[in-house]
């Protein structure tokens, strides 16, 4: 019985980790390609190989998922809003990706 519980917990954790990895992969695609213009044109993010100098350096800023979601949806400063051109799932994915890569948190 205990073995089954431990195995169930292990598989549950692995499944959650796999989903997070998939979400991050989707977010990287949004960052590099799906958003138009691509986030990588304006922002530096080393994991994506992006060296843009128009917007903030995301490696240094380390924004939270909430900060990324808000910025992507509504725009900030010169950054355009993407709330009408990206789906909620794409926004969630790119927010997860940027925050997880930079250590920005939820």
VENUR-V515365 format. One record per helix or strand of 2 or more residues. SS is the DSSP state (H for helix, E for strand). FROM is the first residue (numbers start at 1). TO is the last residue. If there is no record, write none. Layout:
# VENUR-V515365
ss = {SS,SS}
from = {FROM,FROM}
to = {TO,TO}
This chain:
# VENUR-V515365
ss = {H,H,E,H,E,H,H,H}
from = {2,39,44,46,50,58,65,88}
to = {34,42,45,48,51,61,74,102}
